[in-house]
Amino acid sequence: MARILVVDDEQNMGRAMRWELKGHEVHICNSREAACEQLSHQKFDAVICDWNLGEHETGEGVLATAARLNAGARRFIVSGVVPDGLASLLVAGVAHRYIAKPWRPHEVREVVGQELGG
């Protein structure tokens, strides 16, 4: 069972992610601040972060914090739009994979499983 941090400002998306990732220990945060607090106190196997966190905030800060504090975690961007500079974020290692919203059933579970080797 993997420990996974999901960051999304929409509660419905957090619940959908929890369902997609059943069988794993899923922690859900709805803001950058809450996610960074979790990352400073706990280790995760994966961090899945919505790109648009509202109020002109992106998930880049969460993913960069995860890379710094929890370098072994696989990091995912989830978004309904392709973020500007996505390729450079992936190449730089800020994120490992991009998952488009809306995802198809079980896609999140499959992609996370591939990245975690399971």
C-alpha positions in Angstrom: 0.0 0.0 0.0 1.4 3.3 -1.1 1.1 6.6 0.8 -0.3 9.2 -1.6 -0.8 12.9 -1.1 -3.6 14.4 -3.4 -3.8 18.2 -3.7 -6.9 19.7 -5.3 -8.9 22.8 -4.3 -12.1 21.0 -5.4 -13.5 18.6 -2.8 -15.2 16.5 -5.4 -11.9 15.8 -7.2 -10.3 14.8 -3.9 -13.1 12.3 -3.3 -12.8 11.0 -6.9 -9.1 10.5 -6.4 -9.6 8.7 -3.1 -12.0 6.3 -4.9 -9.6 5.8 -7.8 -6.8 5.1 -5.4 -8.6 2.8 -3.0 -6.3 0.3 -1.5 -3.7 3.0 -0.9 -3.3 5.4 2.1 -4.6 8.6 0.6 -4.2 12.0 2.2 -6.1 14.9 0.7 -5.3 18.6 1.0 -7.2 21.5 -0.7 -4.5 24.2 -0.7 -0.8 24.7 -1.3 -0.3 25.6 2.4 -1.9 22.5 3.7 0.0 20.3 1.2 3.4 21.9 2.1 2.6 21.4 5.8 1.9 17.7 5.2 5.1 17.3 3.1 7.2 18.9 5.9 6.0 16.3 8.4 5.4 13.1 6.4 6.9 11.0 3.6 4.8 10.0 0.6 5.3 7.6 -2.2 3.4 9.8 -4.6 2.1 13.4 -4.8 -0.8 14.1 -7.2 -1.4 17.8 -7.6 -4.0 19.8 -9.5 -2.3 22.4 -11.6 -4.9 25.1 -10.9 -5.3 25.5 -7.2 -7.4 28.7 -7.5 -6.6 32.3 -6.7 -3.9 32.4 -9.4 -2.0 29.6 -7.6 -0.5 26.7 -9.5 0.6 23.3 -8.3 4.2 24.0 -9.2 5.1 25.2 -5.7 3.6 22.0 -4.2 5.5 19.8 -6.6 8.8 21.7 -6.1 8.4 21.4 -2.3 7.7 17.7 -2.7 10.8 17.4 -4.8 12.9 19.1 -2.2 11.5 17.5 1.0 10.4 14.1 -0.4 12.7 13.5 -3.4 11.8 9.9 -3.7 8.1 10.6 -4.3 6.7 10.2 -7.8 5.0 13.5 -8.7 2.0 14.0 -11.0 0.3 17.1 -12.5 -3.5 16.7 -13.0 -5.2 19.4 -15.0 -8.0 20.1 -17.4 -5.6 22.2 -19.4 -2.0 21.6 -20.4 0.1 23.9 -18.3 2.5 26.3 -20.0 6.0 24.8 -19.9 4.8 21.3 -19.1 7.7 19.7 -21.0 10.2 21.7 -19.1 8.6 20.8 -15.8 8.8 17.1 -16.7 12.3 17.4 -18.0 13.4 19.2 -14.9 11.9 16.5 -12.7 9.4 18.8 -11.0 6.8 16.3 -12.1 7.1 12.8 -13.6 3.7 12.5 -15.3 0.8 14.5 -16.5 -2.8 13.2 -16.2 -5.5 15.0 -18.1 -8.9 15.9 -16.5 -11.3 14.3 -17.0 -9.5 11.1 -16.8 -11.0 7.8 -18.0 -12.1 5.3 -15.3 -9.1 3.7 -13.5 -6.5 5.8 -15.4 -5.2 7.4 -12.3 -4.8 4.0 -10.6 -3.0 2.6 -13.7 -0.6 5.6 -14.1 0.2 5.7 -10.4 0.8 1.9 -10.4 3.1 2.2 -13.4 5.2 4.9 -11.7 5.3 3.1 -8.4 6.3 -0.2 -10.0 3.1 -2.0 -9.0 
